[in-house]
Amino acid sequence: MSNTRPEPPYYAVIITSALTGDDQEAYDAMAVRMAELSVRQPGYLGRQSQTGADGRELTVIYYRDAESITAWKRQTEHIEAQRLGRRKWYADYYIEVARVERAYGFERAALE
């Protein structure tokens, strides 16, 4: 999902994180598995992610409603991934959940 967003209203789960660097191969495999599962989750609308020069990751995951977020949080494999993340892979993470009421933007290419 490049710069496109769902039509409001929708929810955004904003995750900022830093990895420990431990067992990177296992983390990468788990991240791929979570991405595969998340796209099949009812209410999932898309995601955007980037890693800063300092190695911190910023991920925004879009959902149709709060119930979809709650269902994903309760997904069995996701619960295990969270447990492993806290135990092994994350130095820290912060999660914010926001309801997006309005969204707008600008794309120069759209004007040319």
C-alpha positions, 0 to 999 in steps of 0.5 A, spaced: 500 500 500 504 505 497 501 512 499 494 510 498 489 510 504 483 507 506 477 511 505 475 514 512 473 513 517 478 507 519 483 505 524 490 505 524 495 501 529 502 505 529 507 501 531 514 504 533 520 499 535 527 497 535 530 490 535 535 487 539 538 484 533 538 477 537 536 471 532 534 475 526 533 470 522 527 467 526 525 474 527 524 475 519 521 468 518 516 470 524 515 477 521 513 474 514 508 469 517 505 475 521 504 478 514 501 472 511 496 471 516 494 479 517 492 480 510 487 474 511 484 477 517 477 480 517 477 488 517 485 488 515 485 494 510 493 494 509 500 496 512 506 501 511 512 500 514 519 503 514 526 503 517 529 509 519 537 510 519 537 509 526 534 502 525 528 504 528 522 501 525 515 505 524 509 500 521 502 503 520 497 497 519 490 499 517 483 496 519 476 497 518 474 497 525 476 496 532 473 489 533 478 487 527 484 490 531 481 486 537 480 480 533 487 480 531 490 481 538 487 475 540 489 471 534 493 465 536 499 465 532 500 472 533 499 471 541 505 467 540 509 472 536 508 477 541 510 473 547 517 471 543 518 478 541 518 481 548 522 475 550 527 475 544 527 480 539 524 487 541 529 492 545 522 496 545 516 497 542 510 502 542 503 501 540 498 507 538 491 506 536 487 511 532 481 512 529 482 516 522 476 521 521 479 525 515 485 524 511 487 528 505 494 529 501 497 531 495 501 528 489 504 532 484 504 527 479 496 527 479 496 534 477 501 533 471 
